[in-house]
Amino acid sequence: MIFYQEPIIKDLLGNKTLDELESISETIGMKKIKLIELKNLNESQLALNYKKNEIEKLSHALGYKFEDLFEE
């Protein structure tokens, strides 16, 4: 199971403009709505709805290592 630091993710994604979110979603190959929904998920939803490689790409696109934002 993947756990994430919810306040950090909410802040990082919440401070992005729609253009920035669209750019990130295109870069990592994730639908924009799925990226936005990440702000409101709990850990069990994260494990069901997101693959580890998607989360790793997201971390990198936000300028962080996977380990800085998530843990297994």
Secondary structure, DSSP 4 states (H G I P E B T S, - for coil): --EE-HHHHHHHHHTS-HHHHHHHHHHHT--HHHHHHGGG--HHHHHHH--HHHHHHHHHHTTS-HHHHEE-
